[in-house]
């Protein structure tokens, strides 16, 4: 699932994704996940292991390159690890009937345990409980009007979520080495935090009361397009700094769907 935003996406400022590095606590988490994979493989291996290197191409639209591995240590069981590396993506959005550009990037980690229902190793329909972490950011200039005056809202949004869920999928092989993996029904719950900040940089003139009220109304109208958050997100206006901000913290349900392609070693 992709994080909610306060504006409607038809779904950014320029930056070099190679400079993005996960924070220290995330690097430690990745090391722990790798150790878990090695330990599980050594303890539970009952058949010839299979190792897949995977890539989820659709994740590029969310601002990340998602790569990972599946380690099959028994005929019916495997461990799935997917990591999303930040890579900027440009999106055209509609806000207040005006089109604007935003830049998005994301970092994610997912660790899952797969149980295959069929008789062939790492093939067929599977059930997969999983845990995940997602950080998603967006920034850019939103073009709008406030009380009849042109405004340019320099906007930044941040979403952070820790979640757990379960998904149903199917994996099949092509030419014995290439894998195609569809996860078509995943439900999850997340402990999430979403915030945004938008500052008018069109000119040095302060906002009037009417402009402040117009800014609040535009943001609240946009929030109405977010079904889960429409009644839970706070909106704060600072007339002196010409800023409008939003904030949400709490439970957030999610839906996971997608696909990856891989190579079996």
Secondary structure, 3 states (H helix, E strand, C coil): CCCCCCCEECCCCCCCHHHCCCCHHHHHHHHHHHHHHHHHHHHHCCCCCEEEEEEEHHHHHHCEEEEEEEEECCCCEEEEEEEEEECCEEEEEEECCEEEEEEEEEEEEEEEEEEECCCCCCCEEEEEEEEEEEEEEEEEEEEEEECCEEEEEEEEEEEEEEEEEEEEEEEEEECCCEEEEEEEEEEEEEEEEEEEEEEECCCCCCCCHHHHHHHHHHHHHHHCCCCCCCCCCEEEEECCCCEEEEEEEEEEEEEEEEEEEEEEC
